[in-house]
Amino acid sequence: MTALNESYYQLNELSAVNGRLIDDRDVDMGCRITTVSEGLFEELFDNEQDPIGQIVDIENTPCEIVGGYPGKSEFI
């Protein structure tokens, strides 16, 4: 699992296409949430489902998807 913070999105000039991105407050609070790229979401779920609120297991830890960003990435 790769932990991402607000800086990752800023450095890669990513913005949310739905939901929201993870911010430093989420990281500080230890929230079990994640964002996914549009491409990765299509691989993981039925293309017609809304990704927000879906649960994915990351190294046996359930995490709720709170947002998506454009493109395709192997990172969750």
C-alpha positions in Angstrom: 0.0 0.0 0.0 1.2 3.5 -0.8 0.0 6.2 1.5 -0.7 9.4 -0.4 -1.3 12.9 1.0 -2.4 16.2 -0.3 1.1 16.9 -1.8 0.8 13.9 -4.2 -2.3 15.4 -5.8 -0.7 18.9 -6.0 2.6 17.7 -7.5 0.8 15.7 -10.1 -1.8 18.4 -10.8 -4.7 16.1 -10.1 -8.2 17.2 -9.2 -11.2 15.2 -8.2 -13.5 14.2 -11.0 -16.0 12.9 -8.4 -16.1 13.0 -4.7 -13.0 14.6 -3.1 -9.3 14.0 -2.7 -7.5 13.0 0.5 -6.2 16.0 2.4 -3.7 16.3 5.2 -6.4 16.4 7.8 -7.5 12.9 6.7 -3.9 11.7 7.0 -3.5 13.2 10.5 -6.7 11.6 11.7 -5.7 8.2 10.3 -8.9 7.9 8.2 -9.3 4.6 6.4 -10.2 6.2 3.1 -8.7 6.2 -0.4 -9.1 7.7 -3.9 -8.8 5.8 -7.2 -8.0 6.8 -10.7 -10.9 6.5 -13.2 -8.9 3.7 -15.0 -8.3 1.7 -11.9 -11.9 2.0 -10.8 -13.1 0.6 -14.2 -10.8 -2.4 -13.6 -12.0 -3.0 -10.1 -15.8 -2.4 -10.4 -18.6 -2.4 -12.9 -18.2 0.8 -15.0 -21.8 1.8 -14.1 -21.4 1.9 -10.3 -20.7 5.1 -8.4 -17.2 4.6 -6.8 -18.0 6.9 -3.9 -18.7 4.8 -0.8 -17.4 1.6 -2.3 -15.1 -0.4 0.0 -11.7 -1.8 -1.2 -9.3 -4.0 0.7 -5.8 -2.6 0.9 -3.5 -5.1 2.5 -6.4 -6.6 4.5 -7.6 -3.1 5.6 -11.0 -2.0 4.4 -10.9 1.5 3.0 -13.8 3.6 1.7 -13.4 5.3 -1.7 -14.1 9.1 -1.2 -13.1 10.3 -4.6 -11.7 9.7 -8.0 -9.2 11.5 -10.2 -8.7 11.4 -14.0 -6.5 9.0 -15.9 -5.1 5.6 -15.1 -2.9 4.8 -12.2 -1.8 1.6 -10.4 -2.0 3.4 -7.1 -5.1 3.2 -4.9 
